[in-house]
Amino acid sequence: MKKIALLMLVALPVLTLIGQEVKKVQEPEYIGIVFSLDSTGTLIPLERQQANYQTKEKGLGYGGVQTSSFFKGSKSSVRFKAGQDIQFVVRPSSTAIEPDTIVKLHVLKVTKNQRLIVLAKTDAMGYGSKSTAGQSLLALNFARYGAVSLKFSPATPLNPGEYVITAGGQTGFLFGIDPQ
């Protein structure tokens, strides 16, 4: 009788652990697709567009040239409030690669019907050519998430405006920040 009682005491915690379901975090199915992560752990799709490129000349190029990457529309359909804690999840091609070399967050310049990143500018008559791509880049904090994904968030709170995340490809994952 004592042996049966001892066996039951040993088996009870093991059976309790087996009976509990371990909740797995939701992860992106495909590599390079960025999602917003809500407070319940649900992945929410962001606006998704292919980057377009354009070069604009002033005065037949004598007034300067600007090369930009742009996205159609002046405002994203995906919106967050200023001051809101925003987190994102992406499945990288490899977790052995430094994430900030692949995943980038840019603040976008908004015009009438597009959002853009100025990549390079040339001053009048071709003098003073300079790359401006890094000027719109914002810092990110990264952490592993689930088995094969990364969770990341802006290192500093985002101001109201339009933003794009790229994850090593030509696709942009767009969202906007509204004032509180």
VONUMAR-934619 format. One record per residue (C-alpha): residue in three letters; residue number from 0; x, y, z negated. Coordinates in Angstrom, 1 decimal, decimal comma, padded with zeros to 4 digits. Layout:
N
  code  pos       u       v       w
   ALA  NUM       X       Y       Z
...
***
This chain:
180
  code  pos       u       v       w
   MET    0   000,0   000,0   000,0
   LYS    1   002,8   002,4  -000,9
   LYS    2   004,5   001,6   002,5
   ILE    3   001,3   002,5   004,4
   ALA    4   000,9   005,8   002,5
   LEU    5   004,5   006,7   003,1
   LEU    6   004,1   005,8   006,8
   MET    7   001,1   008,0   007,0
   LEU    8   002,9   010,9   005,4
   VAL    9   005,8   010,6   007,8
   ALA   10   003,5   010,2   010,9
   LEU   11   001,0   013,0   010,1
   PRO   12   003,4   015,9   010,9
   VAL   13   004,6   014,2   014,1
   LEU   14   001,0   013,5   015,3
   THR   15   000,0   017,1   014,5
   LEU   16   002,9   018,4   016,7
   ILE   17   001,9   016,0   019,5
   GLY   18  -001,7   017,2   019,3
   GLN   19  -000,8   020,9   019,7
   GLU   20  -000,5   022,3   023,1
   VAL   21   002,5   024,4   023,8
   LYS   22   001,4   027,6   025,6
   LYS   23   003,6   028,2   028,7
   VAL   24   004,1   031,7   029,9
   GLN   25   002,7   032,6   033,3
   GLU   26   005,5   033,0   035,8
   PRO   27   005,6   034,2   039,5
   GLU   28   005,3   031,3   041,9
   TYR   29   007,6   032,8   044,6
   ILE   30   011,0   034,4   044,5
   GLY   31   011,3   038,2   044,7
   ILE   32   007,6   039,0   044,0
   VAL   33   007,2   041,6   041,2
   PHE   34   004,2   041,6   038,9
   SER   35   003,1   043,8   036,0
   LEU   36   002,8   041,9   032,7
   ASP   37  -000,2   042,9   030,6
   SER   38  -000,5   042,5   026,8
   THR   39  -002,1   039,1   027,1
   GLY   40   000,7   037,7   029,2
   THR   41  -001,3   037,8   032,5
   LEU   42   000,6   038,7   035,7
   ILE   43  -001,1   041,6   037,6
   PRO   44  -000,1   042,2   041,3
   LEU   45   001,3   045,6   042,2
   GLU   46   000,7   047,4   045,5
   ARG   47   002,9   045,7   048,1
   GLN   48   004,3   047,3   051,3
   GLN   49   007,2   046,8   053,7
   ALA   50   009,7   049,7   053,6
   ASN   51   009,8   051,9   056,7
   TYR   52   012,7   054,0   057,8
   GLN   53   012,8   057,4   059,5
   THR   54   015,4   060,0   060,4
   LYS   55   014,2   063,7   060,7
   GLU   56   016,3   066,3   062,5
   LYS   57   016,0   070,1   062,0
   GLY   58   016,7   072,2   065,1
   LEU   59   017,8   069,3   067,2
   GLY   60   020,2   068,1   064,5
   TYR   61   022,0   071,5   064,2
   GLY   62   019,9   072,3   061,1
   GLY   63   020,7   069,0   059,4
   VAL   64   019,4   065,5   059,4
   GLN   65   017,6   063,5   056,7
   THR   66   017,3   059,7   056,6
   SER   67   014,6   058,2   054,4
   SER   68   012,9   054,9   053,4
   PHE   69   009,1   055,5   053,1
   PHE   70   005,9   053,8   052,2
   LYS   71   002,5   054,8   053,6
   GLY   72   000,0   056,7   051,5
   SER   73   000,5   059,5   049,0
   LYS   74  -000,7   057,5   045,9
   SER   75  -000,6   053,9   044,8
   SER   76  -003,8   052,1   043,9
   VAL   77  -002,0   050,6   040,8
   ARG   78  -002,0   053,1   038,0
   PHE   79  -000,6   053,3   034,4
   LYS   80  -000,9   056,1   031,8
   ALA   81   002,1   058,1   030,8
   GLY   82   003,6   056,7   027,5
   GLN   83   002,1   053,3   028,2
   ASP   84   004,4   050,3   027,5
   ILE   85   005,0   048,9   031,0
   GLN   86   006,6   045,5   031,6
   PHE   87   007,3   043,7   034,8
   VAL   88   008,2   040,1   035,7
   VAL   89   010,0   038,8   038,8
   ARG   90   011,4   035,4   039,7
   PRO   91   014,9   036,0   041,0
   SER   92   016,7   033,8   043,5
   SER   93   019,2   032,9   040,8
   THR   94   019,4   033,7   037,0
   ALA   95   023,2   033,6   037,3
   ILE   96   023,2   037,0   039,2
   GLU   97   023,4   040,3   037,3
   PRO   98   019,7   041,4   037,5
   ASP   99   020,4   045,1   038,0
   THR  100   022,2   044,4   041,2
   ILE  101   019,0   043,0   042,7
   VAL  102   016,0   044,6   041,0
   LYS  103   015,8   048,4   041,4
   LEU  104   013,3   051,0   040,2
   HIS  105   013,1   054,3   042,2
   VAL  106   011,1   057,4   041,6
   LEU  107   009,5   058,4   044,9
   LYS  108   009,2   061,9   046,5
   VAL  109   005,5   062,4   047,5
   THR  110   004,6   064,2   050,7
   LYS  111   001,1   064,6   052,3
   ASN  112   000,7   061,0   053,5
   GLN  113   003,7   059,1   052,3
   ARG  114   006,1   058,3   049,4
   LEU  115   009,8   058,3   050,2
   ILE  116   013,4   057,8   049,0
   VAL  117   015,9   060,1   050,6
   LEU  118   018,8   057,8   051,6
   ALA  119   021,2   060,4   053,2
   LYS  120   021,4   064,0   054,2
   THR  121   023,6   065,9   056,6
   ASP  122   023,9   069,7   056,3
   ALA  123   023,7   072,1   059,3
   MET  124   026,0   071,3   062,2
   GLY  125   026,8   067,9   060,7
   TYR  126   028,9   069,2   057,9
   GLY  127   028,4   068,0   054,3
   SER  128   027,1   064,5   055,0
   LYS  129   026,2   062,7   051,7
   SER  130   024,4   059,6   050,5
   THR  131   021,5   060,4   048,1
   ALA  132   020,1   056,9   047,6
   GLY  133   021,2   056,6   044,0
   GLN  134   019,6   059,9   042,9
   SER  135   016,2   058,4   042,7
   LEU  136   017,3   055,2   040,8
   LEU  137   016,2   054,7   037,2
   ALA  138   017,7   052,3   034,6
   LEU  139   016,0   049,1   033,6
   ASN  140   016,2   046,7   030,6
   PHE  141   016,1   043,0   031,4
   ALA  142   015,4   039,8   029,4
   ARG  143   014,8   036,2   030,4
   TYR  144   011,2   035,2   030,6
   GLY  145   009,9   031,7   030,7
   ALA  146   011,9   029,0   032,5
   VAL  147   013,1   030,8   035,6
   SER  148   011,9   034,5   035,5
   LEU  149   013,0   037,9   034,3
   LYS  150   011,0   040,4   032,3
   PHE  151   012,1   044,0   032,7
   SER  152   010,9   047,5   031,8
   PRO  153   012,1   051,1   032,3
   ALA  154   014,9   052,1   030,0
   THR  155   013,2   055,4   029,3
   PRO  156   009,5   056,4   029,5
   LEU  157   008,4   057,2   033,0
   ASN  158   007,0   060,7   033,9
   PRO  159   003,8   061,1   035,9
   GLY  160   004,5   060,3   039,5
   GLU  161   004,9   057,5   042,1
   TYR  162   007,4   054,6   041,8
   VAL  163   008,7   051,6   043,7
   ILE  164   010,4   048,4   042,6
   THR  165   012,5   046,5   045,0
   ALA  166   013,8   043,0   044,3
   GLY  167   016,5   042,4   047,0
   GLY  168   014,3   042,6   050,1
   GLN  169   012,5   045,1   052,3
   THR  170   009,3   044,8   050,3
   GLY  171   008,4   047,5   047,9
   PHE  172   006,2   047,0   044,8
   LEU  173   004,5   050,3   044,2
   PHE  174   002,7   051,9   041,2
   GLY  175   001,9   055,3   039,8
   ILE  176   002,0   057,0   036,4
   ASP  177  -000,9   059,3   035,5
   PRO  178  -000,7   062,0   032,8
   GLN  179  -002,3   060,9   029,5
***
